[in-house]
Amino acid sequence: MQINHYKHYKLKEKIKAEGLIPNPFKVGEFTKEDININDHMRFLYPNTWVFHGDVVNKVLSGNYSAITPFCSEFVPTMNCSNRCRMCGYKSVKKLDGSWKRNDFLNPRIHMQDIGFAKSLLDKLIDGGVKGIIFTGGGDPVLFSGLEKLMAHATERKVDSVLYTNGNSLSINRIDEIIRTKPLLVRVSLNTGTEEIYNKFHCPLNKQTAFQGTLKTIEEFARGAIDNPLMSVGVGFVINEINRHDLIETALRIKEIKEKVGGGIEFVTYRPAVDYYNSQQLPTELLDETCKIVETKVSEVLCGTGIRVRNLEMRYKALKQNDKNYTECRGTGIFGELGPNGKMYLCCDRNTNPYYEIGDLTKNSLLDIYSGKQRKNLLDEINRGKCERCPPACKSHEVNKQFEDIERFRKAGELYIVKVWIEMQKEMPRPKMINF
């Protein structure tokens, strides 16, 4: 790593003199835009790696393969209360046998006890993971020990996030989860009417699922009022089934906010991605729904204090397939742990045996990430120039940033990257840097 220290110093002085700040989305770019560093949506930003010194050192030296996760998804079960028609995990759920029915006795599909789950969580934390996302290829709340597991994460002083569809939670369990002090809870609603909810999710209990999800959002919102460090939001994944239900969903969210008096901070709208096939949503649908969110949905929620986040980078990725890279460098940042202790290359290949990189019950996190199994898989993907992967994977935006860094390196301008990193670290510390 060679840094031109004189140019580094002069650039930093110039940027400060002009009152600029680093753009977290674009490497080496500085702006006068007002960027809220405590935005609760920063866990969706591609720049959280700049706040982790060990990762920064490896990036600046070009040693991307040595990066180990500071964030990991923790999947305690592949079981689910829904059978969504356009489920992103349908292919692997068919492979493991959990698509047609839930199976709580199969250790490949479902963690068998809280002791086993805690032991895996400890190995992730001991390996340097600082943020745990409790999620699933099913729904994590179907693991009966979830609350104890989240409490254990808090006791180990790591940050936690929960993603759930919300239709299988009792009020008592919600209260227990809130007491574990997660930084963020996101409940997937996806529709605003019971009819479309049942068409979209195909829930096992069509009589109670929709109202159960609304009640879950309401209870978490109440909890957030008394626990201001916990952000609560709603997720909406757009596809052909619910494309005309966006406004209705906004109305339901507004009704809950008015009933509770607060508590809901954000709603995210993002188009569905087919992770195993090349056929993605048509451009016409992407353009139409993006516009509805930006206009009519935003109008409904205007003045409520609920931030509407339209994930335009995903729309753009699907429409333009905007990969500016032919090498996957970003998967080391994000861990992915399945119910039986196997780890996978990325969350987009959740529990697919072809993408296994190691077994956490037998090896340490460091051994897995430095092992031959992961190296061989990455080499194969990179030989194919990332063409087998979808254009909007979790590592996509990070891969774009790392490709830009390599361009700066080749141009002898790595000092610009270093200034961009340093100035972000000099700003107040964001809440969601471990995700």
N, C-alpha and C positions, 0 to 999 in steps of 0.2 A: 504494500500500500504506500503510494507516494503522494504526499500532499504538498502543494506549493504554499508554504506558510505565509509568504508576503501577499500573494493574491488572496489567500484566505482571509487575512486580516483586513485588507483594503475592501474586499467585497462586504464583509460583515459591517464595517464602519459605514459604508455607502448605504446599505439596506436600512440600518438604524437611523441614519440621517434623513432618509426619505420616508420614514415612518411605515415601513413595510413589514409584513409578517409572512411566514412561510405558508404556502397553500398545501394543506395536508394530503390533497389528492394528486398533486402533480409535483414530481421530484424536481428540485432546483428552481421552482417557480415561487415568486414572492408577490404579495398582493396587498392592497389597502382595504380589502374586504373585511368586514367585522365577522370573525369566526368565533363562535361560542365554544370555548374549549371544554365547558362542562355540559355540552349537549349530551342528553341521555342516549342519543343515537350514535355516539362515537364508536360503539362496538361494531358498527358497520363500516367505519372508516378503514382504509387500507394501510394506514400509517402507524398503527399502535406499536409496531415493532421498534420504532425509533426510541421508545422509552425503556427499552431493554438492552442494557449495555453489552451483554454477551452476544446478542443477535447483531447489534450494530457493528461490533468488531469483526464478526464473520462476514457480514455484508461488505464492509469497506475493504476487506482483504480478498473478496471474491470467493470465499469458502462456503457457499450456500449449502452444500450437502452436509456440513457439520452442524447446521442449526437444529436445535431441539425445541420442542414446544413450550411456550409459556401459557398456552391455552389448549384445553382439550375438551372435546365432547365426550360425555359419559352416557352410554346407552344401556340402561339396566334391563330393558326388555324390548323385544320386537312385537310383542302383543299390542293390540289396539282395540279401542271401542268403536272404531270406524273402519270401513272398507272403501275409502275414497276411490271414485271411478278413475281418477287420473293420479293415483298415488305414485310418487317418485321412487318408492321403494318396492313397488309391486313385484319386479323381477326377482329381487333377492328374497323377498318374503315367500315367493313360490319355491325358490331353491331350498329355503330352510323349513318349509312346511307350515308357516304361520299365516298364510294368506287366507285359507278357507276357515281356519278356526284358531282360537287362542290356545296355547299350550304352555301352562305354567310349570310343568315338570321337566321340560326339555332344557338342559343347561346351556345348549347352544342358543336358544331363543330367549331364555329368561334366567336372570341371576337367582340362585337357589336360596340364598340367605343373606342377611345383612352383614354377617361376619366376612363372607367372601367379598361382598361389595366394598366394605371398608378397607379390606386388605389391598384391593386394586386401587382404590382412591389414594391410599397411603403411598403406594408405589409411584403413582403419577406425581404426587406432591413432592416426594423425596427426589424425584427426577427433575424437579425444577418447574413444574406446572404451577401457575399462580392464579389461573382462572378456570373454573369448571362450568361447562354448560350441560345441565341435566336435560337430556332430550331423548329422542328415539327414532327408530324406524317404525316404532309403534308410539306409545305414549308413556312417558316415564312414571306417571302417577299410577299405572297398573302394577308397578313394583311396590309392594306394601311397605317396604322399609325406606321409601324415598325420603320422608321427613327426617328420619334418623341419619340417613346418609348426608343430607344437606346440612344437618346440624354438625356432623363430624367435619365437614369441609370448613364450616365456620370456626370450629374449635382448632383446626389446623391453620387458621388464619389465612385462608385463601378465599378469593371472591367467587361467588356463584351466581348463575343465571338459570332460570327455569323456562322451558318452552313446553306448553301443553295445549291440547285441544279443549280442555276444561269441562268436558261433559261427564266426567266420572269422579268428581271431587265433592266430598262432603264439606260442610262449613267447618267442622272440627279439624279436618285435615288441612284446609286452607289456613286456619288459624295457626296450626303447628308449623306450616311452611313459612308463614310470615315471621314467626318467632325465630326462624333460622337466619333471618336477616339477609336474604338474597339481594344483590344489587338491582336485579331486574327480573320481572316476570312478564312473559309475553303469552297471551292467550290467542289461539287461532280461532277466528270467527268465520271469516271467508264468505258469509252470506248474511242477509238482513231479514230473511223470511224463513219460516219453518219449511215451506215447500221446497225452496231452493237448497236449504241446508240438507234436507234428506236426500235430494238428488245428488248434491255435491259429495257429501260425506258417507252416504249409505250407512248410517250408524246402526249398531246392533239393537238399540232401543230407540225407535223412531218417535215414540210418544214423548220422551223426556229429554232427548239429547240437546235440542236447540235451546230450550228454556234453561236447561242445566248449564250450558255454556254462558248464557247471559247472566245467570246467577253467579257463576264463578267470577266473571269479570267484575260484577258489582261488589262481591265480597273482597276481592283483591284491591279494588279501588278504595273501599272503606279502610282496609288495612294500610294502604299507602298514605292516607291522611295522617294516621298516627305514627307512621314510620317513614319520614321524609327522605331517608337515604335509599328507599326502595322505589324504583321506577316501575310503573305498570303500564303496559301498552297492549294493543290489539294488532294481530297480524291478519293480512288479507292476501291470499294467493289467487291471482286472476287466471281463469281459463275459460273455455267455451261455455261451461255450464253456468258460471256466475257473472259473466261479463256485464249483464244488465242489472245486477243487484248491488252495484257499488254504492249508490245513493242510499238505498234502504239500510245498508250496513252502517253508514255514517249516521243515519237517523237513530238507529238502535244505540249506538255509542253515545250520541248526544243525550238521549233519554236517560241512560245510566248515569252520565256525568251530572245531569240536572237533579236526578233523584238522590244521589249520594252527596253531591256538593263539592266534588273534586275527585282526585285520586288517579284519573287516567291522564297520562302525559302525552301519549303519542299513538298514532295508528300508521302502520306501514303497508303500502300497497306495492306488490311486486308480481310480475308475470311468472307463471309456472314454467319450469324447465324440465325437458325430458332428458334425463341423465344417461339413458342407455340407447337412445336412437337419435338420428340426425334430424328428424322432423320436429320443428319447433312451432310455436304459435305463429299464425300469419301476421304479416306486417300491418295489415288493415286493423286487426284486433288490437295489436299493441298500440298503434297510433290513437285509435278511438278511446280505449280505456285510459291511456295516459292523459288524454285531454279531459276526460270526465273527472278524473281525480284532481287535476290541476284547477278545474273550474268549479263544477257543481259540488263535488265532495268537499272541496276546500271552503266553498260558500256555506254549506250546511254547518260545518264545524268552526267557522269564523266566529271569534269572540268567546269560544268555550275554553280557550287555553290549551286545547288538545292540538299538538303539532301533527300536521299531515306530512308524512314523508313518502314521496313517490320515488321509488328506487330507479331513477332514470338510467343509472349505469347498467342495470340489468336489461332494461328495454333496449338500450344501445347495443349491448353485447349480443342480444338475440337477433336484432335487426341487421347489424353490420358484421357480426362475428369478428369483433375488433381485437383479435389477438395480434399484438405487435411482437410476440415472442414465439419461439419454437422450442423452448426448454422450460420445464417446470422447476422453478427454484423456490417456490413459496410453501410447499407442503410441510416443510420442517417446522413451521410456526404453529400449525394446528394439529393436535393429536385427535385420534378417533378410536375409542375403545368400545368393543362389543360386549354382549352379555356374558360370554364365556372367557373373557380375558384376552381375546385376540385383539391386536391392533391393526388398523387398516391405513392405507396410504392417505386417504382423505375422507371427509364426511360424505362426499358425493358418491363414494364407493362403499358406503356403510355396510358392513357384514358380508360383502361379496368375497367369497374365499379366494378368488383370483388375485385380489388386491391386499391380501394379508401381508403384513411386514414383520410380524413377530408375535410372541405369546408373553404377555406381561405376568402370567403366573409362573413362568420359568426364567424370564430374563428381566433385567432392569430396563428402564426407559432408554437410557444412554446406549446400552448394548443393542437394543432394537433399532435405534435410529442410526447407529454406526455399523449395523450388520449387513451381511451380503444379501439377505433376502430383500431388504428395502433398496439397496444399491442396484441390484439386478432389475427390479421392477421399474425404478426410475430410469435406468439406462434404456430399457425397452420403450418406455413412453417417450423419452427424448429422441430416440432413433426415429420414432414416428412423428416427431415434431408436434407433439401434443394434439394430433388430429383426432385421436379416439375420444378425447374428453369434450364435454359440452362447452360452449363459449361463455358460460356465466357461472363457472364453478367457484367455490369459496376462495380459492387461491388466485382467481383470475386477476383481480385488481392489484394484488401484491406482485404477481408475476409481471404485470405491466410496469410497475414501479422498478422492480429489479432489472428489467430489460433496459429501462431508461438509465439506470445507474451504470450499467455496462457500456452504454453509449458515452456517458460522461467519462468513464474510465479510458475508453479507447481514444477519446479526444484530448486526454491529458487534463481534464477539468474536474477531477474527483473532489477538489477543494470546494466546488459549488455544492456538491452533495453533502459534504461535511458541515458547511455553514447551514444548509437547509435543515439538517438533523439537529445541530447544536441550538439553533434558534427556537426550535419547537420545545426542546428540553428546558430552555430558559423561561418559557411561558408557564403559567400556573399548571399544576399537575391535574390532568383530566381524571374523571372518575372511572372510566371504562378502559383503562390502558391494558388490562390483562385479558382482553377479548379481541 
